[in-house]
Amino acid sequence: MPYITQDRRDMLDPEIENLQDALIGQGDKPGDLNYVLSRLVGRVWMNTPRYKTICMVIGTLVCVALEFYRRVAGGYEDKAIKNNYDIIEYRGKHEPVDDVECECGRELLGFHTEEAHDGDS
């Protein structure tokens, strides 16, 4: 979860902004972002080379991707559906759930609990 305390943000933000300026100055190349993330992950690994570190790094990267999708990509795709229409297979199905109570992560994928269990038997 990226929602850290303000004192941690105050410490990290100037460094992140310098790095961001360097990345943007090069034209937002995906390889540059991959390089930066790989170096950061590599440093974490070198500091504590254990299986626990592998799990922590992979789990963190997955959570970063999921949060980015939830906050950015999902809305972007929703606009594309409105502008270009949904694909036939999804029309009228799996509408987003407003009030989510997680059960096996199914609601995160947009399935209503009753619908998700219908085909589970």
N, C-alpha and C positions, 0 to 999 in steps of 0.2 A: 504494500500500500504506500503510495508516494506522499501521503499526507503527514509529513513530519512536523515537529515543533518549530516554532519561529526561530529559535536560537540556532537550530541546525540549518534551517534555510538561509539565515543570515551568513553563516559560515560558508555554505556551499554555493550559493547563488552567484557571487562574483566570479568564481572559477568556471561555473557552467556558462555564464554569459560570455566570458572570454573564449571559451571553446566554441560556443554557438557562433560568435562573430567570425572565428576562423573557418568554421564549416560553411557558413553562408557566403563568406568571401570567395570560396572555391566553387560556388554554384550548386550547393546541396547535392553532391554526388553520393549515391547510395553506398558506394565502396568506402567513402570517407567515414560515413556514419558507422558502417560495419567495422572498419579499422579501429575507430575510437572505442566502440563498445567491446570489441575483442581485446584491446589493450587493457581496458578496465577490468574485464572478466579475468584476463590472464594475471593481472596484478593481485586480484583477490585470491586466485588459485595459488600463486607463488607464495603468498603470505601464509596460507594455511592449506597445504596440499593434503586434503582428507576427503573421504567419500561424502562426509557431511557438507563440505564446501561445494562439491559438485552438485549435490541436491539443492543447496541454497541458491547457487547461481542459476541453475536451470529453472527452479521454481520462481525465482525473481524475474527472469527473462520472460517466462510464460505469463506471469502476472502483469508485467509491463505491457506485453502484447494484448492481453485481454482487456486491460484498462484503457489502452489506446483505442481498441476496437469499440468498447462500450461508449467511450466519451466522444470519439471522432468518427470512426468509420461507419458505425451503425447509423448515425444520423445522415451521413453522406449517402449511404445506400438507400435509406428511406426516401430521401429527396429524389434519387434516381428512379425509384419505383413509381413515385408520384408523377414524375416527368415522362417516363418511358413505359410505364405500366409494368405490373408484376408478371412473372413467368406463369404459364398456365397451371403448372403443378402446385404452385403456392397460393394462387388467388383464393382469397376468402378463408384461408387456413392458417393456423398458427399465428394468430394476431398477437401482438405484444401483450404481456401480462403487466397490468399496472401495479397490483398489490402482490408482490412475490413473497412466498414462503418457500425457501429452497428445500427440495426433496430430491436427493440424488443429482442435483444440478440440472434437472430437466427444465425448470422454469427459466434458467439462464439462457436456454436455447429457444425460448419462446413457446414451449409446449404447456398447455394447461394440464394440471395434475391428472384430471380424469381422463383426458385424451391420451396422455403418456402411458397410463397403465392399461388402457384398453387392449393394446397389442402385446402386453408383456406376458400373458398367461401361456 
